[in-house]
């Protein structure tokens, strides 16, 4: 059941922002039709019990629950268009803002740092990453404490700020650790060469279902690329017109870093993906982002944990093909689908999809490896 409150017209109101939560699923198992607001505002006894049970059964339960609620509340505010500048919020939306911003502030930040065991260099690395001047070594001879290059003064026993950042991300909970899968967005990069295709145009030229490797190229400071995305409105999205649209990433290995940075909620609840994430290109929503009266596409990518055998592979630095697609892949998959349809009863197939955790997709949307797993499971 969707909230009765209408969704306002806002730049991404034509795009679907996926939000799934195991904690919300648990509440809905007890109270069918429960909403995100019911959970994060703890409106009912069932919601309060679910949250209490979560804290009692997780090592960093209080800290994790605060982040989960903040992320869900922010996503709900985004859906409602309640984060757009100048919008008058309802009383419930104001309460959601309080939950969304609860992890921010120095006192809460110190508690979260302690809960996750970050050392001072790791804390500094997240702060430095959120600083636009992280590439500047010094200011008129005065060392920049947020310079992320090699600096014993800044980074102690870490190789550089990027090394410390990687260590911090390994300690902080990912979306998946918090039981979440979210669609978050980023503005594509500007072309480096005059006349070069826009990043969104390069993605659009890729065949849907192709895989994309992220963060494999070495950047200008010697680091691999960290993929910065956000849940809700921020200054970076205003560049959509310049760069041809936005990129939406539905995933689980991103880390919620805004509470640990220096920008507060300004970056739209930043979710940072570490290098070497792999996604599948799901296609373009041609009207996903509206700036005034002009529509721009949103290119949708979905994170995967296992690569599909026979599928094409691209790298996100130049979107060059690095592994060609097997020309027989579609025919092989279709043959397996027909075998499933003729050999097994529809109810048996549906039950197996649920049992294998593939129930969110129909058989026609499974990868070759998933079809093989499903077929073997049913045949035993």
C-alpha positions as semicolon CSV with decimal commas, in nm:
position;residue;x (nm);y (nm);z (nm)
1;X;0,000;0,000;0,000
2;X;0,142;0,337;-0,103
3;X;0,113;0,643;0,122
4;X;-0,198;0,848;0,050
5;X;0,010;1,163;0,034
6;X;0,050;1,268;-0,332
7;X;0,392;1,285;-0,492
8;X;0,483;1,638;-0,600
9;X;0,617;1,716;-0,941
10;X;0,996;1,727;-0,908
11;X;1,296;1,670;-1,138
12;X;1,301;1,290;-1,089
13;X;0,928;1,231;-1,042
14;X;0,923;1,042;-1,374
15;X;1,192;0,799;-1,265
16;X;1,154;0,498;-1,038
17;X;1,387;0,505;-0,740
18;X;1,408;0,147;-0,614
19;X;1,394;0,121;-0,234
20;X;1,400;-0,220;-0,064
21;X;1,468;-0,288;0,303
22;X;1,476;-0,613;0,498
23;X;1,369;-0,418;0,808
24;X;1,067;-0,279;0,622
25;X;0,990;-0,629;0,490
26;X;0,994;-0,758;0,847
27;X;0,748;-0,489;0,954
28;X;0,522;-0,564;0,658
29;X;0,523;-0,933;0,751
30;X;0,368;-0,826;1,082
31;X;0,164;-0,535;0,946
32;X;0,076;-0,575;0,578
33;X;0,073;-0,241;0,398
34;X;0,310;-0,068;0,644
35;X;0,490;0,228;0,490
36;X;0,840;0,370;0,517
37;X;0,700;0,650;0,732
38;X;0,541;0,393;0,965
39;X;0,882;0,234;1,017
40;X;1,116;0,531;1,045
41;X;0,875;0,735;1,262
42;X;0,791;0,422;1,466
43;X;0,420;0,498;1,442
44;X;0,300;0,159;1,567
45;X;0,382;-0,096;1,835
46;X;0,492;-0,335;1,560
47;X;0,734;-0,075;1,416
48;X;0,878;-0,005;1,759
49;X;0,922;-0,378;1,825
50;X;1,095;-0,437;1,489
51;X;1,338;-0,153;1,560
52;X;1,400;-0,273;1,915
53;X;1,466;-0,628;1,795
54;X;1,710;-0,496;1,533
55;X;1,915;-0,307;1,793
56;X;1,922;-0,610;2,023
57;X;2,050;-0,846;1,753
58;X;2,316;-0,635;1,581
59;X;2,661;-0,544;1,714
60;X;2,632;-0,177;1,615
61;X;2,253;-0,187;1,631
62;X;2,185;0,169;1,746
63;X;2,424;0,322;1,493
64;X;2,301;0,097;1,212
65;X;1,936;0,172;1,288
66;X;2,002;0,546;1,281
67;X;2,161;0,514;0,936
68;X;1,885;0,286;0,804
69;X;1,616;0,528;0,917
70;X;1,805;0,825;0,775
71;X;1,847;0,655;0,437
72;X;1,485;0,542;0,415
73;X;1,353;0,878;0,530
74;X;1,567;1,058;0,271
75;X;1,449;0,826;-0,007
76;X;1,086;0,883;0,096
77;X;1,134;1,261;0,103
78;X;1,287;1,237;-0,244
79;X;0,988;1,036;-0,370
80;X;0,752;1,297;-0,232
81;X;0,948;1,586;-0,379
82;X;0,993;1,726;-0,030
83;X;1,365;1,801;-0,064
84;X;1,322;2,047;-0,349
85;X;1,423;2,398;-0,245
86;X;1,128;2,617;-0,151
87;X;0,874;2,335;-0,102
88;X;0,643;2,374;0,196
89;X;0,655;2,050;0,392
90;X;0,371;1,878;0,572
91;X;0,405;1,792;0,944
92;X;0,491;1,431;0,856
93;X;0,753;1,543;0,605
94;X;0,909;1,766;0,871
95;X;0,926;1,464;1,101
96;X;1,092;1,265;0,820
97;X;1,348;1,544;0,776
98;X;1,434;1,514;1,146
99;X;1,497;1,142;1,104
100;X;1,689;1,192;0,778
101;X;1,924;1,445;0,937
102;X;1,959;1,269;1,273
103;X;2,312;1,132;1,195
104;X;2,447;1,482;1,131
105;X;2,621;1,698;1,392
106;X;2,952;1,666;1,574
107;X;2,824;1,481;1,883
108;X;2,639;1,217;1,681
109;X;2,933;1,191;1,442
110;X;3,167;1,109;1,731
111;X;2,930;0,834;1,848
112;X;2,909;0,685;1,499
113;X;3,289;0,697;1,460
114;X;3,325;0,509;1,788
115;X;3,058;0,255;1,692
116;X;3,238;0,170;1,369
117;X;3,592;0,192;1,506
118;X;3,733;0,449;1,263
119;X;4,080;0,583;1,341
120;X;4,162;0,952;1,299
121;X;4,317;0,904;0,955
122;X;4,008;0,723;0,826
123;X;3,784;1,000;0,961
124;X;4,006;1,261;0,799
125;X;3,997;1,071;0,468
126;X;3,616;1,082;0,447
127;X;3,622;1,450;0,539
128;X;3,891;1,517;0,280
129;X;3,703;1,329;0,009
130;X;3,403;1,556;0,064
131;X;3,625;1,865;0,019
132;X;3,647;2,009;-0,333
133;X;4,014;2,101;-0,262
134;X;4,134;1,744;-0,195
135;X;4,376;1,761;-0,490
136;X;4,544;2,082;-0,368
137;X;4,871;2,008;-0,185
138;X;4,907;2,345;-0,016
139;X;4,768;2,697;-0,011
140;X;5,050;2,950;-0,063
141;X;5,296;2,724;0,117
142;X;5,058;2,617;0,394
143;X;4,993;2,238;0,378
144;X;4,635;2,141;0,302
145;X;4,514;1,895;0,569
146;X;4,264;1,757;0,316
147;X;4,521;1,684;0,044
148;X;4,458;1,317;-0,040
149;X;4,792;1,251;-0,208
150;X;5,096;1,105;-0,034
151;X;5,157;1,293;0,291
152;X;5,303;1,147;0,611
153;X;5,168;1,448;0,798
154;X;4,813;1,382;0,681
155;X;4,796;1,003;0,657
156;X;5,046;0,851;0,898
157;X;5,078;0,477;0,833
158;X;4,843;0,484;0,527
159;X;4,994;0,518;0,181
160;X;4,777;0,823;0,108
161;X;4,427;0,960;0,164
162;X;4,277;0,716;-0,086
163;X;4,423;0,423;0,105
164;X;4,274;0,562;0,428
165;X;3,941;0,617;0,252
166;X;3,933;0,254;0,133
167;X;4,000;0,141;0,489
168;X;3,718;0,363;0,621
169;X;3,470;0,228;0,365
170;X;3,559;-0,128;0,468
171;X;3,465;-0,048;0,828
172;X;3,148;0,152;0,762
173;X;2,833;-0,048;0,679
174;X;2,738;-0,075;0,313
175;X;2,379;-0,046;0,200
176;X;2,371;-0,424;0,181
177;X;2,504;-0,456;0,536
178;X;2,206;-0,244;0,642
179;X;1,965;-0,463;0,447
180;X;1,904;-0,202;0,178
181;X;1,903;-0,180;-0,199
182;X;1,864;0,176;-0,328
183;X;1,867;0,360;-0,656
184;X;2,100;0,657;-0,623
185;X;2,203;0,904;-0,891
186;X;2,507;1,083;-1,023
187;X;2,575;1,343;-1,289
188;X;2,794;1,198;-1,569
189;X;3,148;1,325;-1,611
190;X;3,230;1,607;-1,849
191;X;3,412;1,504;-2,170
192;X;3,790;1,547;-2,142
193;X;3,835;1,611;-2,514
194;X;3,653;1,871;-2,722
195;X;3,393;1,703;-2,942
196;X;3,403;1,374;-2,750
197;X;3,071;1,199;-2,692
198;X;2,899;1,263;-2,358
199;X;2,925;0,980;-2,105
200;X;2,547;0,926;-2,124
201;X;2,573;0,893;-2,504
202;X;2,844;0,629;-2,467
203;X;2,625;0,434;-2,224
204;X;2,322;0,466;-2,453
205;X;2,521;0,302;-2,733
206;X;2,571;-0,012;-2,522
207;X;2,331;-0,302;-2,564
208;X;2,107;-0,355;-2,255
209;X;2,220;-0,643;-2,031
210;X;2,585;-0,562;-2,103
211;X;2,808;-0,547;-1,798
212;X;3,011;-0,241;-1,697
213;X;3,322;-0,251;-1,478
214;X;3,359;0,061;-1,266
215;X;3,672;0,200;-1,104
216;X;3,931;0,004;-1,301
217;X;4,124;0,295;-1,451
218;X;4,396;0,482;-1,260
219;X;4,297;0,844;-1,192
220;X;4,515;1,156;-1,184
221;X;4,621;1,111;-0,819
222;X;4,710;0,744;-0,869
223;X;4,385;0,613;-0,719
224;X;4,111;0,401;-0,872
225;X;3,779;0,577;-0,928
226;X;3,533;0,592;-0,639
227;X;3,177;0,629;-0,770
228;X;2,992;0,914;-0,599
229;X;2,611;0,903;-0,603
230;X;2,330;1,066;-0,405
231;X;1,977;0,985;-0,291
232;X;1,824;1,327;-0,329
233;X;1,859;1,674;-0,479
234;X;2,204;1,832;-0,473
235;X;2,409;2,086;-0,666
236;X;2,567;1,820;-0,891
237;X;2,234;1,720;-1,043
238;X;2,184;2,073;-1,175
239;X;2,452;1,985;-1,436
240;X;2,214;1,735;-1,600
241;X;2,155;1,969;-1,894
242;X;2,529;2,014;-1,957
243;X;2,610;1,642;-1,944
244;X;2,296;1,505;-2,111
245;X;2,113;1,351;-1,816
246;X;2,181;1,148;-1,502
247;X;2,301;0,796;-1,423
248;X;2,098;0,590;-1,177
249;X;2,270;0,302;-0,997
250;X;2,058;0,045;-0,812
251;X;2,291;-0,132;-0,576
252;X;2,398;-0,243;-0,232
253;X;2,776;-0,203;-0,189
254;X;2,770;0,178;-0,168
255;X;2,845;0,341;0,168
256;X;2,654;0,631;0,325
257;X;2,937;0,880;0,389
258;X;2,762;1,217;0,428
259;X;2,732;1,192;0,809
260;X;3,111;1,148;0,827
261;X;3,205;1,422;0,579
262;X;3,211;1,801;0,603
263;X;2,919;1,891;0,377
264;X;2,630;1,767;0,593
265;X;2,316;1,700;0,391
266;X;2,438;1,933;0,115
267;X;2,551;1,648;-0,112
268;X;2,205;1,492;-0,109
269;X;2,290;1,201;0,124
270;X;2,599;1,080;-0,064
271;X;2,641;0,709;-0,129
272;X;2,999;0,626;-0,229
273;X;3,079;0,308;-0,420
274;X;3,431;0,167;-0,389
275;X;3,632;0,075;-0,701
276;X;3,569;-0,242;-0,903
277;X;3,190;-0,255;-0,871
278;X;3,021;-0,429;-1,167
279;X;2,680;-0,328;-1,300
280;X;2,441;-0,430;-1,577
281;X;2,303;-0,166;-1,813
282;X;1,924;-0,192;-1,793
283;X;1,845;0,083;-2,044
284;X;1,747;0,451;-2,064
285;X;1,447;0,624;-1,917
286;X;1,425;0,902;-2,181
287;X;1,212;1,131;-1,962
288;X;1,365;1,047;-1,624
289;X;1,495;1,392;-1,529
290;X;1,314;1,717;-1,599
291;X;1,486;2,054;-1,576
292;X;1,217;2,317;-1,618
293;X;1,034;2,210;-1,931
294;X;1,316;1,999;-2,078
295;X;1,347;1,623;-2,025
296;X;1,680;1,445;-2,000
297;X;1,739;1,068;-1,988
298;X;1,841;0,863;-1,688
299;X;2,069;0,570;-1,772
300;X;1,991;0,284;-1,533
301;X;2,261;0,048;-1,407
302;X;2,204;-0,237;-1,161
303;X;2,485;-0,374;-0,944
304;X;2,553;-0,747;-0,975
305;X;2,757;-0,979;-0,756
306;X;2,821;-1,240;-1,026
307;X;2,902;-1,178;-1,391
308;X;2,693;-1,346;-1,656
309;X;2,872;-1,603;-1,872
310;X;2,884;-1,491;-2,234
311;X;2,778;-1,132;-2,171
312;X;2,961;-0,828;-2,312
313;X;3,183;-0,631;-2,073
314;X;3,272;-0,261;-2,090
315;X;3,484;-0,039;-1,863
316;X;3,343;0,290;-1,744
317;X;3,650;0,507;-1,813
318;X;3,595;0,513;-2,192
319;X;3,314;0,258;-2,234
320;X;3,533;0,051;-2,460
321;X;3,437;-0,312;-2,518
322;X;3,680;-0,541;-2,333
323;X;3,494;-0,873;-2,363
324;X;3,273;-0,942;-2,664
325;X;2,927;-1,089;-2,624
326;X;2,870;-1,453;-2,718
327;X;2,659;-1,439;-3,035
328;X;2,471;-1,752;-2,926
329;X;2,382;-1,619;-2,580
330;X;2,020;-1,522;-2,657
331;X;1,949;-1,846;-2,841
332;X;2,100;-2,051;-2,556
333;X;1,891;-1,867;-2,295
334;X;1,571;-1,898;-2,498
335;X;1,629;-2,272;-2,538
336;X;1,666;-2,309;-2,160
337;X;1,350;-2,106;-2,097
338;X;1,154;-2,333;-2,332
339;X;1,294;-2,639;-2,152
340;X;1,176;-2,499;-1,819
341;X;0,831;-2,428;-1,960
342;X;0,790;-2,779;-2,107
343;X;0,956;-2,990;-1,836
344;X;0,828;-2,830;-1,516
345;X;0,492;-2,708;-1,385
346;X;0,454;-2,326;-1,356
347;X;0,391;-2,351;-0,980
348;X;0,710;-2,551;-0,934
349;X;0,909;-2,291;-1,127
350;X;0,760;-2,005;-0,922
351;X;0,838;-2,185;-0,595
352;X;1,195;-2,247;-0,706
353;X;1,241;-1,880;-0,798
354;X;1,137;-1,783;-0,445
355;X;1,353;-2,050;-0,283
356;X;1,659;-1,942;-0,484
357;X;1,601;-1,573;-0,415
358;X;1,516;-1,497;-0,779
359;X;1,149;-1,420;-0,723
360;X;1,187;-1,053;-0,817
361;X;1,238;-1,151;-1,181
362;X;1,046;-1,359;-1,430
363;X;1,222;-1,648;-1,606
364;X;1,278;-1,442;-1,921
365;X;1,489;-1,192;-1,723
366;X;1,727;-1,443;-1,567
367;X;2,091;-1,464;-1,669
368;X;2,230;-1,777;-1,828
369;X;2,391;-1,875;-1,498
370;X;2,065;-1,820;-1,307
371;X;1,871;-2,024;-1,563
372;X;2,125;-2,306;-1,523
373;X;2,094;-2,291;-1,143
374;X;1,714;-2,293;-1,166
375;X;1,711;-2,583;-1,411
376;X;1,952;-2,790;-1,198
377;X;1,749;-2,714;-0,884
378;X;1,423;-2,831;-1,044
379;X;1,584;-3,139;-1,200
380;X;1,712;-3,277;-0,867
